[in-house]
Amino acid sequence: MSNTNVQYDSAVRSCKEIFIKKTKDYGTSWRVLRPISILDQLFIKAQRIRTIQEKGKQLVADDIRDEFRGMVNYSVIGLIQLFLGHDAVEDVPVEQVEKWYDDKIAETKALMVKKNHDYGEAWRSMSQQSFVDLILMKLMRMRQIIANEGKTLISEGLDANYHDIINYSLFALIMSE
């Protein structure tokens, strides 16, 4: 498990570095995004990876690993938006955004540690294709939750799905190293 923690933290650092640099470049323009828009951004990234996997080649040079990093970062945005609410569109200082980022990743890592204990790191035997399919399934579930105005009868909410997407994306990054 200690190797997993080191690899996980390294993958997170690569995502966070991009997130913070983009925040410095663009501010918190993502505060304007509604839940469905965040899901659409995640869908675009996951669908691109799946299409490349199925076709066996890509025409745009952007690295698939960057798409997984983007899914981590958009999922963190989703978690922050759930925490803040999406009514206010404001520019937030980078230092505050970084704290929120770290808080959301800490929550997600704590969940990973618990699941890793119970599942015995089964993810290490999974394919990148499975991670993408699971992410796409989570996105379909999340669309239904939004259509149900956030209400579920027995299922986890949007936050749990964002956490899972972050973890699947980080696992894919770890496995591709």
Buried (B, 14 or more C-beta within 10 A) or exposed (E): EEEBEEBBEEBBEBBBEBBBEBBEEEBBEBBEBEBEBBBBBBBEBBBBBBEBBEEEEBEEEEEBBBBBBBBBBBBBBBBBBBEEEBEEEEEBEBEEBBEBBEBBBEBBBEBBEEBBEEEEEEBEEBEBEBBBBBBBEBBEBBBEBBEEEEEEEEEEEBBBBBBBBBBBBBBBBBBEE
